[in-house]
């Protein structure tokens, strides 16, 4: 039976601009089934359910996405799927959830989970999840570290004590958080062996997190402390007025990098991928003998290492390689796979052109 004091917060407010043209304001990455039949947020709930029951999961998202998330997640009580009044980064969002959960259960232990990750080995993931929750229940701030598979410059790193090995079952002290590094620095981190990627999954008692906010982010803590309990009929109106007054800051900068009691799980391989681009999807999907990951109706002639997502349409590739092709009724993306991270720049360009119908 899941522990009745374990709760989960799923952060689902992002737009997923690097997944344009399929990801839009009203149908963003986390509600897409980019890998498998279930959407990314549905898969998140599925893998958490044996440890954190769906009725104790909460979702923070945007006004544009709330209705579709409610439809996709009928197992989560509708009132626990909340739209933020405005985006203020993860610090205030997580602080708000801690305030809510502490008002519901003073003994609440909460985990924080991005809505858009992929986990290939769910049994290994749940073992890490249980260890992290135990560490949090003991009063620590806990983060999950992912053993780096390459010298990635797009992730922050967690520095563990020298000699730390992946697969430790308990949380160990974190020496320091490191910002996204330049490539030579990332290579040194990987070679050292005690630097792990920051997964963005955090765990703590709700009362411990609120205390940390009072110490390190006092303005936001004061705003949140003035809110009524979640079950109070005034709660929604008060949040709408108060939330914009919070600092715009991530939980990493606000708390994790300042606290003296942060521990980390140097996790074994559980098939983690943050699915940050179309190229990441390509890497996760089965490919033909020429390295192509294709929609069912695609046709390739002397074409290699391409990704095609075009539903209900035949796409023929002739003599090309390393392409991303994503087709929707109103937009077509063609990009070099090696520049998949730059797809978000298309969204920025469309915003400048005020092409709201394509956003």
Number of C-alpha atoms within 10 A of each C-alpha: 7 12 11 14 16 22 26 26 26 23 21 25 26 18 21 21 24 22 26 26 23 23 19 19 18 16 17 23 28 26 22 19 14 21 15 10 10 15 19 23 25 19 22 20 21 15 16 18 17 12 19 24 20 19 14 19 22 23 28 22 25 23 15 16 23 21 16 13 24 18 11 15 15 10 13 20 14 17 9 17 22 21 19 21 17 14 16 17 16 18 21 28 24 24 23 23 24 24 23 23 26 20 17 13 16 14 16 23 29 29 25 20 21 22 26 26 19 21 17 14 13 16 12 16 19 17 15 23 22 16 18 27 26 19 24 25 22 11 19 23 27 29 29 24 24 25 24 20 10 11 19 19 16 15 18 20 27 26 23 23 15 11 9 15 15 17 15 15 15 16 24 18 17 21 17 16 21 17 14 16 17 12 13 10 14 22 15 12 23 19 13 12 18 20 29 28 25 25 22 18 17 26 29 27 29 29 21 18 22 23 14 20 23 16 15 17 22 15 15 23 22 13 18 25 15 11 20 17 16 18 11 9 10 12 14 15 11 14 20 14 10 15 21 17 15 21 18 16 17 16 20 18 14 20 21 22 15 15 14 13 12 23 23 27 26 29 25 19 17 18 13 17 17 15 22 18 21 24 22 15 18 24 14 15 14 11 15 10 9 14 17 22 23 22 17 14 14 18 13 16 11 10 18 20 19 23 28 24 23 19 15 12 13 12 19 12 18 12 9 13 18 18 23 23 20 21 20 15 9 9 11 14 18 14 17 17 21 11 14 19 18 15 20 16 13 15 21 13 11 14 13 10 9 11 11 11 8 15 19
